[in-house]
Amino acid sequence: MARLNDSGRVEAFSDGVFAIAITLLILEVKVPSGPGIGRQLLHHWPSYAAYVVTFLIIGIMWANHHTVFSYVARVDRVLLFLNLLLLMVCSALPWAAGLVASYLDGADHGEAAIALAVYSGFMVAHALTFGALWWWLTRTGHLFDARVDVEAARGTRLRFALGSVVYPLLLGLSFVSAVLTLALHGLLAVYYGFNQLPVPLRDGAEEGDDEPVVL
């Protein structure tokens, strides 16, 4: 069995956290009890909505994380801690989804707004931590492997930080319409799923190449 390098170990650990977080989501889906199962299933729609949206979000988080780390040849202490911050946000999303499921369909619209604001706050934290991780990777580029065009990667920082602008807007929108805010979180996840920003490669480099960087 091949020994994983430091980057591989970080990605393997991260994959485990993403897998656990995405699995825990189903525990927040309320199960009907007693008579009137059809009515209860309809009544619990916030649980299903929070589950689907958060599943998409964590799935896109994992896909983007995998894409980035497939070009990371080595890690340093700062990258380790930035990655841990990213995983801390991800692992808290099942709790945030449970909060949304509990208050989205309540009579008190103020409580639903607070629940979505908290949810959106976690997404702001994710955007900031992912942006910080990408900024650190592109700062000198020495953690990347030889395929990456570091200068071009540095030029993608603003687009990588787009969520840092969009998610605070959704946090504010939470106090206008909680349902619309959750729907927009889902649409954003779908958008990022189909419009991922590729890591820029040097001319002649291919995705399958794994030549190490010569420092």
Buried (B, 14 or more C-beta within 10 A) or exposed (E): EEEEBBBBEBBEBBBEBBEEBBEBBEEBBBEBEEEEEEEBBEEBEBBBBBBBBBBBBBBBBBBBBEBBBBBBBBBEEBBEEBBBBBBEBBBBBBBBBBBBBBBBBEEEBEBBBBBBBBBBBBBBBBBBBBBBBBBBBBEEBEBBBBBBBBEEBBEBEEEBBBBBEBBBEBBEBBBEBBBEBBEBBBEBBEEBBEEEBEBBBEEEBEEEEEEEBEE
